Each structure stands twice: as C-alpha cells, then as structure tokens.
Amino acid sequence: MKTEKTIRDAYPASEKVYVDGKLHDIKVGMRKVKLTDTVKIVDGKRVVTHNDDVYVYDTSGPYTDPDIEINLEKGLPRLREKWITARGDVEQLPQITSQYGRMRLADHSLDSLRFEHMKPPYRAKAGKEITQMYYARQGIITPEMEYVAIRENLQNEKLGIETHITPEFVRDEIAAGRAIIPANINHPEAEPMIIGRNFLVKLNTNIGNSALSSSIEEEVDKAVWSCRWGGDTLMDLSTGANIHETREWIIRNCPVPVGTVPIYQALEKVNGEVENLTWELYRDTLIEQCEQGVDYFTIHAGVLKEHAELVKERLTGIVSRGGSIMTKWCVMHDCESFLYTHFDDICEILKQYDVAISLGDGMRPGSIHDANDRSQFLELDVLGQLTQKAWAHNVQVIIEGPGHIPMHKIKENMDRQLSSCHEAPFYTLGPLTTDIAPGYDHITSAIGAAQIAWYGTAMICYVTPKEHLGLPNREDVRNGVIAYKIAAHAADLAKGHPGAQVRDDALSKARFEFRWKDQFNLSLDPERALEYYKEGSKHDGDYCTMCGPNFCAMRLSQDIDTCDMVGKSAQEGK
Amino acid sequence: MKTEKTIRDAYPASEKVYVDGKLHDIKVGMRKVKLTDTVKIVDGKRVVTHNDDVYVYDTSGPYTDPDIEINLEKGLPRLREKWITARGDVEQLPQITSQYGRMRLADHSLDSLRFEHMKPPYRAKAGKEITQMYYARQGIITPEMEYVAIRENLQNEKLGIETHITPEFVRDEIAAGRAIIPANINHPEAEPMIIGRNFLVKLNTNIGNSALSSSIEEEVDKAVWSCRWGGDTLMDLSTGANIHETREWIIRNCPVPVGTVPIYQALEKVNGEVENLTWELYRDTLIEQCEQGVDYFTIHAGVLKEHAELVKERLTGIVSRGGSIMTKWCVMHDCESFLYTHFDDICEILKQYDVAISLGDGMRPGSIHDANDRSQFLELDVLGQLTQKAWAHNVQVIIEGPGHIPMHKIKENMDRQLSSCHEAPFYTLGPLTTDIAPGYDHITSAIGAAQIAWYGTAMICYVTPKEHLGLPNREDVRNGVIAYKIAAHAADLAKGHPGAQVRDDALSKARFEFRWKDQFNLSLDPERALEYYKEGSKHDGDYCTMCGPNFCAMRLSQDIDTCDMVGKSAQEGK
C-alpha cells in the first residue's frame, strides 16, 4: 500500500518522545519540535539565546516513530493489550460470536479482501464489569487514565505551568460521566485519549466509502492520513460493499479510537430496505462490531415515533441518515423505535467490550431555518434520559449535537445539552453558521465549532469542503482536519487550557525574530506554510513578499530598539 | 487586458436588475437569481410550485451588466458625478494641485503607464461643506443615502419583511457618526455603500504590489476580481514603484470605495528613510490622493511617542506597518507624531473632498500573547479623542481594530471601542483567534471576524491564506473574500438583519428538493460548488457521492411523507 510511504514522513524538525507514567508502566508519545537559537546583534556583539523545545499533542501514533516497524498487513502494535489482560476481568473467546461475522469468515471468495492477522476477540468475563466508567467509580485509576492525564499536559510540568489535570482528576471526571475514554478492549492498538469539556477539545474525522466510490486501500490511507494531521477519533461511515472487511483493516491500523453508526451496516444487510430492519439483525451487527474493536457507536435511540409529525414544520426535514432511517422505520411499522425499546439490551452488550455510546441527534437541524426547533430539543431531552440509563450500566456516553445553527442560537444548544444530558460530553457537527456556502462548509462550520467548543463542547466533528457535495478526497480531509484543529485550539486558548498558549507564543516569537523555519515547524501544517512562503519568495531574508523589505513592520519594530537608544543619548546630550 | 474577459462572466442564472429611488433619480443595482420550479409527485400527480427570485447584494458593479460597455482604458461610468455637481457645493479645479501629482504628470517617461482619460479633480467651493456627515447633520437625505437604504434592503419590500433601514434612518446614523458612506467626490464611479453596525456587515479586501512583485495590470485585475466575489471596499496597499499611476487605474475602474494608507507612499517618496518623513511631504501626498479619488485614508494618528516604551513588554512588538513607521519617526526625532499634531490640518484637507478617515490601530497586537494589552487600549482612547476632532469638521470616521485576539478577549475589544470611540464604526482585521496556523489564517481569522461582527463590528478586513507568508494571488483573493463573506453573513444572521435569512432559506429549500443547480446558483461561489459536485458525481440524480442513493437522509426524509400516509391509512384501517 502507498500509505506507508507517505504517512511515515516525519514532521519537520520533530522527534517522537515518550513520557513515562508514575503509577503505571506506560509510555506516552508526544511530538517534540526542536527550535533554533535566537541570534541578535547587540552593541556589535552576537548574542545567542536558546529557545526551548515545544511539545505537541500527537495523534499520529506509531507511524511517526522511526523505531517502530509498520506493516499495514499485520496492523499496529497492541499497546493496551497487556493493560487490559492484567486487570483479569476479560477472557479471549475461542472465536467471534456474531452470526454475520462468522458468515463472512466462512466465505472464501472474500479471502483476498480479508485482513490476515485477526486475533480472537476479548469480552468481559461473566459477572465482571470492565468499562473505564466502572473502574473510575470503583476509585481505580487505570493505565488509560494516567495516560490521558500525561497526554493532556504536554510540556506543562517542564515549564512549571500549573494544571488541574491529574490522573485522579481524570478518574473523577469519568466517574461523573463528564468525560469518556473510548477504549474497546478489542482495539488495543489505539492510544488512549479523553473526551470531556475540562480537557483539550478533540476533533473527529469521518471517512468512509459510499456505494458509489472508494476502495479498502483508499479508506485505510485516509484513516492514517487524517490522524497524521490531527484527527483525535475517526468515524468509519462506510456504506458500500465489504464494509465488514474494510473496517477490520482500518481498526487494526488506526492509532485513534474508531466510531461507527451500526444502523448503516444493518441497512446494508437488508439491501437498503428500511422496513426489513429488525432488532435481532441490529443486535448481531453490534456484536460483530464490538468484537472487531469499534470504540464508540452512534445510536439514534432518541428518535421517537412521535417526532415524525414535528418534522413537517421544517424546511429541510431530517438530515441525519440514522434519524431518517429510524423515523421511516417507526412510521412504516407504526411502532416505537427498537433502538429506544431495546436500549437496556444495547447497554448490556456494549458494557462487555467497553464500547461507548454516542447518542445520535437524528433530529439535528439541516438548515438555519430549522435551528433550535421543537423536534431538536425534544429529542435532546430523550437523550438525557437515555444517558442515565447507560450510566446505570456504567456505559460511557457522549451526546451528538447539531448541525446548522446561526451564531446567536449556539449558546442555547450548549446550555440545554448540559442541563438535559447531565453534563455528559457534547459532540457536535460544526455547527454550520450559514447555509449559503457549499464548497466552503469547513469554514462556515469552523466558525460555529470554535464557538460551541469554547462554550463547552468536548469534541467537534469535522466538516470538509465537500460537505453537501460529495465524498472528501485526501486534500479535503487535510483541509477539514486543519480547519477543525484551528477551531479546537482557538477554543482551548479561550478556555484557558493549561499550557495551550505555549505553542502560539513560541511560533509568534519565531515569527517576530524571522526564524522562518521554526515558525513553519511549529505550525499546524508546516508543508503548506513552507509552500506558500516559497511561492512568493526568491530570497531567505528578514521579510516576505507581503510587505517587502522597507515595509516590514516587524523589522521596523525591532529597529526601534536601536534608534531608541540613539534618541536617548541625544536627549541626554542636550 | 485580460480582466475584461474573465470578470464580465455573468453569475449563473442571474440578472442585473435596478431598483429606482423614490426621493432621487437613482437606480440601485442588485443581482436577481432566478430559480427553477419545485416539482413533486403527489398522489401520482405532478404538482409544480413556483419559487420566488432571490435578490442578492451585488458588489460587482457595471461589470456584470451586459448592457454597459466596459473599457478599462476609459474607466467606469461616472455614476455619482451629476449628484455631486447638482448639489452646487463643488468646483472643478483647472488642474491637480499636489506637487507630486504635477511632477508625475510632467514626467513623459511615465506616459506609457498613465491612465489616459484623466479628468480635472473636484473640490469643495470656498466656504462650502460637502461631506455626507455634513449633509446628514443638516437634515439632508442625499442620493447616496437613499441609494444605500435601497441597497441594504434587497428583497424585503417585495417579501413584506419589516425593516428599520429607511433613507431617514441612514441619514440619522451618519449624522450621529454611527455609520459612514465613503464617497470621495473624485471617485464618482463607485456605487454608494454604508459602513455601520446597524447595517449589513461589510468586508474590505486588500490588494497591492510590494517592491518585490506585481504589475499595474495584475493589480487592476485583482481589484475587479475581488469585487466580483463580494469585496465591499478595497484597500490599495501598494508600496512598490509607480503607485501613483497604479492607483489611478484602480480607482477609475473600481466600483467600490477605495482606501489607502498615505504614509506608505510618503515613505516611498523618501526612499524608505523614515527619518526623512515630514508633514509637508505627507500633506502633499494627502492632496495627491484626495484628488485621485481615494475614498478613505488609514491614518495612524493615535500612535504617540509615549507608546514606544510600552511596546517593549510585547512578544511581537508593533506589527502595523503604519504604526511601526510612526513610532520609529517619533523616537528618531524625539518629538510627537506629525499625524497627531497636524490632525486638524488633515481634517481640513479631507473635508474638501469628503474623504473619510480610518483611524489606524498602529498598536494592534500581532500575537495572542499581546492581545488587549496596555498599548492597544491606550491608543484606542486616543483614537476616541481624534474621532471627536474629526466630527467637529464633519469628517466621517471609522476605527481600525485588531489583529490577533483569542476568542474570550474579543468582546472586550468591541465594548471598549464603542465606549472609547463614541460608537464610530469599528473595522477590524480578523481578529485571528490563534497564531499557530500560517497558511490557513483566512480561517483562524474568519472565526474571530464572525464573532466580532456579530458583537457590532461594521466592517471586517479580509485575510487571505497567504497572510504572514507572501502576497496573495487571484485564488488567494477569492478564498479570502469568500471566507469573509461567510463571516459577514453569519454575523448578519446572528444580528437579525432584515431579510438576511432569505438566501439561506432559498438555498436550503433547493438542497432539500434536489434542485442542485438552484443550490449552487444561490451559493457564494457557484463555480466552486459545481466543480466539487461534478468531481464526485457521474450522475445527476437525487443524491450525491457523499451518501449515495440508499443513505441520503433528505431523500429518506421525503419518503417519510409518503409512508406516513401509508402508516395513517393502515392505522385508520385498524
């Protein structure tokens, strides 16, 4: 696969470093950016000052560690496996248990598509609870919890920045349901990460083929690619053929948690005939995906039969795929959604693998016109009830949110979510702050995402420039991820996350001192910055083509120091 | 010039239409987007519903009117000339009065560069006042005021949307200094537009060559190009050779108000030697540009000698070119800025041509670290004093603002500006909400721009992806303008500007009904939307490659109507 070559390129002037745990035998990877010295001429003498390394949150996993061998055919190292087994609460099953999974395995025509090195799945031992929420509530700080505490803090300890994020704080937030660590025991390749409003804002990327395009290779490539740019979690929204096999490849090679919407695959299994969906089919799909290692499921269990009527007041009806599927099912069968009626059964399955639930917002508004309407907020209340049900099973929960919302209506979304859903983490798609810019919805939505993340949304789901128009390609994924890294980081700054500003300060200092390469190396996309700079620049001096040599404010500003001294001596000479 | 060909392309499915004035003999151009019918099959019958035309604010001027002949060598039609002369307050001078302008005119080596059809300039008759602010304070509703009232309302009258924006309201806002119409009597080609927080949010684009690149042809092309995408005003920040001649070409062909920073040209005249700048030289430059038709000047008159000390506390010093020039001048000469000491003289000149002042923020922060610091807000207080001075001369004023500001510090900027500057319109550069994304600063700043515009900023200055890296090319200008149209429109929605949502609603309705072409034609960038759609699409059906046919929520949502009826009959049949 081509992935390996392009993805393993190291970030410029960077090094993968590991910080050891204190409670557990763990090593937390992060990226160290090395800076050059500051050189100034003061009174004719050359004065050299050292600039500290900057540590950067790194979602690229083992791909950017040259000491780790990567073989996509074998999958990533199983980082968490020994932590999981050491707890003694899980057992390895003799074989997979879903009917569908077994059927696919028995089909030898699929052999060429199949990931070869499949391991038998883990599951909780009978009578054992194994979710991070369960452990947290027992007062246990797991390796996963210590891992994220270290990961969230980056260079703070070195720089003496005070932080509230300790392993104990992490445990407490998870116990309270205010944060989750999506960490299926069957996805031990993923590096632990935390989603909660008292932590760094995270971003999710979506990939996935539709019936109309894409191959397995492309999807794995996009997955790894999106992690390289900064995706914190990855949703595989594939709806085409061979999604079972595609998913296996993705999970085995994905260093971040993977989410899915199981109803999509269930619908594939009945050839797109919504009326033929059943609880049994859905249940088997859940087990199939739990055992593959999906870390969180979007489940549209809050879409109720009674909501269908309300949608008629809308301009753009239902724009959530899961929401429209379940509404159609309810109306056709004239009965309540099986996702709602079987919600406890769903939790019983998920808790055996520690799969988190992302409660889908099937009624999210698809236009400015429909923002904050009755159906949206009625569903939100249902999601709040379901949250408490899931928590009773110690299943971790996040809540999905909109959508299309004008700026003045964004805050109400956050406020209502916090109160309706008992502070479970909010996970929003944008929101898009206007409908009029197809082709630029990474921007319409980054504006809303930055705002809602500042107000307290824990994770924002990226939107690419192709939203509403087509499937994103590699460049679209990159543009979408960077737009959302910007939104997330802008929110981290606004929330005062400990140490978040260190990178801004280091980059701005480099900019002011014309250390161009340091500036680029510290940026979210060093390649793009360098490319743009080179486009206009035939030199490598103390200015860029934007202002030219005589009009560079930063150069003039630095000159002032010098003339100031001249000015002063002149004054003193008077 | 190539401009003509590419710029005159009409917008798809659009027509230039004109609305007549009621008080004055004026015709206000706008763009009418024609929509196709909605076709539905209801009970087996084809039901066709008409969709109303949508009227769109149009900054492209005569270029998109096929009935107007465009000849860049001759310049645009002089739309406002008869309004100006009809007031009887101005006289046409026998020749230009600036020394520099005369010198350039006498230099025959420049003949090949020169715009041929130069007209002698207008100036106020002795003892006459001619600014829009003066007329407004006299209770006079000028044609310019009625023009903008019509322009701001678009389709509201047709749709029966209530609006507060009447010609009298416009007059009142201008009289109070809460809004300006930048309208130099020597730029009669420009279509009147208004900048004020009770109107549509406007966006400014910057063009301009630096010493290192660009030609006259390129700059004119970029000017017209930026208006095509939605630039409301245009700042010519040229610093290279022949800026006098370049400016003439731009103004004669620019349908929107043009701004400059005269200190740039003054500095060119002394070969970049800051210490050689003088009031006399600057004064001549003002007159030169007033007579060419520049509509507003950025003047960094709030940068005082005492501020230089404060800058030392900063991470990135002074990042405003004008600010750094004036600070250096003050320090070198150890005396107060001539822009400050001669501010009344400046107003005396500008009022004779109705050139507005944009009070520059020489102390705007260039990094998150420096946001909202002492030097920034001390300067803002000075700008407030200068505002009142200018108003005493009936000179229109706007106030420039930052810069780099994290989200949680944005509101303070708006609040302080309103109180320090007596509600004069605020005009901000972004602000950028993080420093870490060079190459994507159109996005870091669109996030901040949308927010501050919602809070009340009247005009936002665009930032292109090349910010900090180099001069923008055509694509960068397009990307910058669209990002800022998004920010401005998102703010208009959030502020509840009358009728702003009409376009969103029409586009979303088209989207929901799979009227793809209508969706694209209503978008900010129809070409880009179509291009992306086509990239993924080999069909022209009721879905895109994003979800494919079985998973299109909108299609499913529409199906629900049908099954709902089935459901109901089933229910009734029970």
Interface residues (C-beta under 8 A of the other chain):
Chain A: S210 A211 L212 S213 T239 G240 Y264 L267 G272 V274 A308 V311 K312 L315 T316 G317 I318 V319 S320 R321 G323 S324 I325 T327 K328 V331 M332 D334 G366 S367 I368 H369 H404 P406 M407 H408 T433 T434 D435 I436 A437 P438 G439 Y440 H442 I443 T444 A446 I447 A450 Q451 W454 P465 K466 E467 H468 L469 G470 L471 N473 I482 A483 K485 I486 A487 H489 A490 A491 L493 A494 K495 G496 Q501 R503 D504 D505 L507 S508 K509 R511 F512 Q519 F520 L522 S523 L524 D525 R528 A529 E531 Y532 Y533 E535 G536 S537 K538 C544 T545 M546 C547 G548 P549 N550 F551 C552 A553 M554 L556 S557 Q558 D559 I560 D561 C563 D564 V566 G567 A570 Q571
Chain B: S210 A211 L212 S213 T239 G240 Y264 L267 G272 V274 A308 V311 K312 L315 T316 G317 I318 V319 S320 R321 G323 S324 I325 T327 K328 V331 M332 D334 G366 S367 I368 H369 H404 P406 M407 H408 T433 T434 D435 I436 A437 P438 G439 Y440 H442 I443 T444 A446 I447 A450 Q451 W454 P465 K466 E467 H468 L469 G470 L471 N473 I482 A483 K485 I486 A487 H489 A490 A491 L493 A494 K495 G496 Q501 R503 D504 D505 L507 S508 K509 R511 F512 Q519 F520 L522 S523 L524 D525 R528 A529 E531 Y532 Y533 E535 G536 S537 K538 C544 T545 M546 C547 G548 P549 N550 F551 C552 A553 M554 L556 S557 Q558 D559 I560 D561 C563 D564 V566 G567 A570 Q571
